[in-house]
Structure formats: C-alpha cells, structure tokens
Amino acid sequence: MPVSITDIEIRMGRLFEESEKPRAQAFITDAAALVRDYCGSRYDGEAPGIRAVVCSEVIRWLSMQPGVVSERVGDMEVQWGASATQSLSPAAREGLRRYRRPLGTISLSRG
C-alpha cells in the first residue's frame, strides 16, 4: 500500500484542508519517485522503512516555504534561491541504505 495523505496527516497530528491536499499528494508522488530511483531494483513500497522515509521527506518538504534553500534557527538565518529543488536528505539516504543494491566486484580471467 503506497503512502497516503492520511499517513502524513497522522504523523503531523492534524488534518489537511482541501487546498493543501494537492500539494501534499504531489510531494508524496515526488518523494516516492526519488526513493524508487535511489533504491533501484531493491525498492519495495511496502517496506516499513521505505514508508517511513517517504513520510518524513514529505513532512520536511511541507514545512519548507517555497524558494527557501536553507534555514537556521540559532540567530535566525534564511537563504532564498530561485528555486528549492526537492531532494532526499542525508538522513533519508542513510535510512534507505539497506534497500540499495550493494556495490561489488567480479573477477574476470582469460582462459
């Protein structure tokens, strides 16, 4: 079962207004696509770890204002850019590491 708006609402502890749902659904679609690309052939949308990462990335993206590239809380710093692209956070990539195919080598010999 893919991540739903209800999954995000439960984790955020509030219901979305109708005007917020299209943005949340778009973020779910984008996050799932990025996770699928990152994990490659070992992607399993049913895996609890993958669902947790998709939900956390959507919540992170929803909390960012459009155009904000980075924020800092101590002494308040905000950096604006032409566009803030959606990408997986380092924490998300770390959480997905076990779902990626490990790198390996093969020995070739002539003969």
VENPETA-V41535 format. One record per backbone hydrogen bond with DSSP energy under -0.5 kcal/mol. NH is the residue of the N-H (numbers start at 1). CO is the residue of the C=O. E is the energy in kcal/mol with one decimal. If there is no record, write none. Layout:
NH/CO/E, NH/CO/E
This chain:
8/4/-1.4, 9/5/-2.6, 10/6/-2.5, 11/7/-1.7, 12/8/-2.2, 13/9/-1.6, 14/9/-1.5, 20/17/-1.6, 21/17/-1.1, 22/18/-0.6, 24/20/-2.1, 25/21/-2.8, 26/22/-2.3, 27/23/-2.2, 28/24/-2.2, 29/25/-2.4, 30/26/-2.5, 31/27/-3.0, 32/28/-2.5, 33/29/-2.0, 34/30/-2.5, 35/31/-2.5, 36/32/-2.5, 37/33/-2.5, 38/34/-2.4, 39/35/-2.7, 40/36/-1.9, 42/39/-1.3, 43/40/-1.6, 47/44/-2.0, 51/47/-2.4, 52/48/-2.4, 53/49/-1.9, 54/50/-2.5, 55/51/-2.5, 56/52/-2.5, 57/53/-2.4, 58/54/-2.3, 59/55/-2.4, 60/56/-2.2, 61/57/-2.7, 62/58/-2.6, 63/59/-1.4, 64/60/-0.6, 64/61/-0.9, 68/65/-2.1, 69/79/-3.1, 70/79/-1.3, 72/77/-2.1, 76/73/-2.1, 77/72/-2.0, 79/70/-2.8, 81/67/-2.7, 85/83/-0.8, 93/89/-2.5, 94/90/-2.3, 95/91/-2.2, 96/92/-1.5, 97/93/-0.6, 97/94/-0.9, 99/96/-2.0, 100/97/-1.5
